[in-house]
Amino acid sequence: MEQITKLLNENHRQIETPCYFYSVSRVAKNYKQLKTALGTELIYSMKANNDVDLLMRCSHHLSGGIEIASIGELNLVAGGNSEKYINNPSTDKKFLRAAVASRSTIIIDNLVQLKTLIEFIGKRPLKPILLRLNSCVLKQFNPDLPKIRPDQFGMDWDTVCQALDICQQNQIPLGGIHLFNGSYNFTKVAFETAKAALDIVNEIQRRYTSPLTFLNLGGGFSDNWQESDFDFAAYRHLLTQFPDNITIAHETGRGLMASAGFFATRIRYLKNIEQELIAVCDGGINQNFLLAQTENSFRKLKTPKLWSQSPHEATSACTYVGSSCSKDDVIGKQNDNHILPQVGDISIYSNCGAYNASYTLTPFLKLPAAKTYIIE
Ligand SMILES: *Cc1c(COP(=O)(O)O)cnc(C)c1O
């Protein structure tokens, strides 16, 4: 935040709003800290933030590679030299071909995808593939796994067994398995997931007859995972039980990007509706869908920090609204302990680096997309 204040103090007229600020040093710090805490490889999930300028500036920090969910994402990073993982249940033949051509590791979601690979065999070198397992397999191997929301990703155990046969019969090299229990779930299920994975890996090695080399235990780290009291030391200790031939990885989007991003809008108008002060801003739900929290049944809106050309001490409650004519375009709220906004002030929201820009609806009303500024 200090960096942004400094930038605005020096250059506020040049900063176009609405905009995102992304901090390269914060991404680097988050990556290093999480990798150290886990003691494993760490893969970046690109869907959290696909800003190319940011990724180019950060790529040398993201040493564990990047997970890609579409051809569009692949095209953005195809030129780089990070390890690439391809993962999407809807991956079609064209995407699979592009994945093979770009020397990516393919994460197989279903048997049809796996069989499609057979025709590529022999034509091009295929990196050992990974099988995505549905979380129900974890539950099957470890009944102590805490309850998590079921999802549609990956394979159940019967399908895994068929996949192993298909790999064996067709000389498709198998690297290992890929797990993911959903966003925010890491602290809740990490230990039981790892315990289940130990048995699953052993059982797969027994059936497949050659050793696995790779295991992605998933992720689901929160925006500010550093503040959780999760016992990383005990978790690292548990992971020492895996055989040495297996490279263990985790994966994160949010844990890396959320705290590295800020969203900023300028206040265009102030008005009162009855007693309530409303700040009408030049951006909102269009450029930052998540900020409006329309997908949450209980909206707990964020309170922005204000940057002002003419700071003052007066305080007031206020509701911050966006530029879209949608009733749901309410992006921030403050109580009367906070500084009264003035027209021209810039309101800045923290923890907006993951999914805020990538999961949004800019084309509505032909409103402008947010600008992006990369800061050190
Ligand atoms: C989206 C996704 C992630 C990243 O989730 P975050 O909550 O951003 O950390 C990890 N693994 C898979 C398979 C995903 O689809």
The ligand as an ORCA input file, in Angstrom:
! r2SCAN-3c Opt
* xyz 0 1
  C      -8.149    -23.116     -9.627
  C      -7.349    -24.252     -9.229
  C      -6.373    -24.105     -8.247
  C      -6.111    -22.806     -7.554
  O      -7.071    -22.475     -6.615
  P      -6.808    -21.248     -5.626
  O      -7.979    -21.200     -4.739
  O      -6.674    -20.035     -6.480
  O      -5.523    -21.503     -4.938
  C      -5.606    -25.202     -7.924
  N      -5.791    -26.393     -8.534
  C      -6.722    -26.562     -9.487
  C      -6.875    -27.883    -10.134
  C      -7.542    -25.517     -9.861
  O      -8.469    -25.690    -10.799
*
